[in-house]
């Protein structure tokens, strides 16, 4: 799994060619976000997926477009469609099972 942050001039639209990809919405002051990220990276390190971290405080427009109101929120996207949404209490096993099905 590759992880990167969304650039300030980058949009989600530019990511539609990546199949599938994971959006990780967080905020700087979210303790759950900071605890969940290493666990997610470890659990999905063998997966062929790119994870894009989105700081909601820097990109509130993107969070609004995707109806993200709670941090952390994870969206599994493919071909411009949302396939899974997990918020706050994230089931990593569920994400992993979905990614296996999408292969």
Residue, then its C-alpha position, 0 to 999 in steps of 0.5 A: x500500500x502506498x500512502x500520500x497526502x493530498x496536495x494543496x492544488x490536487x483534486x479528487x477528480x485527478x485520482x479517478x484513474x487510480x483503481x481502487x484507492x482509499x481516502x483517509x479523512x482526518x484532522x490534526x487534533x483527532x487522537x483516534x485518527x493518529x492512533x488508527x493510521x498506523x494500524x491501517x497502514x500495517x493491516x493493509x501493507x500487502x494490498x495493492x491500493x493507494x491511500x490518500x490522506x486528506x486533512x479536513x482542516x485544509x480541504x473542507x471542500x473535499x470533505x463536504x463533497x464526500x459528506x464527511x462530518x466525522x474524523x476519521x472517515x475512510x472511503x474505498x473508491x474505485x472507478x469514481x464510485x464509493x464502495x465502502x465508508x467507515x467512520x470513527x470506529x473503523x473495521x479494518x478487517x471489513x476493508x481488507x475483505x472488500x479489497x480482496x473481493x475487488x481484485 
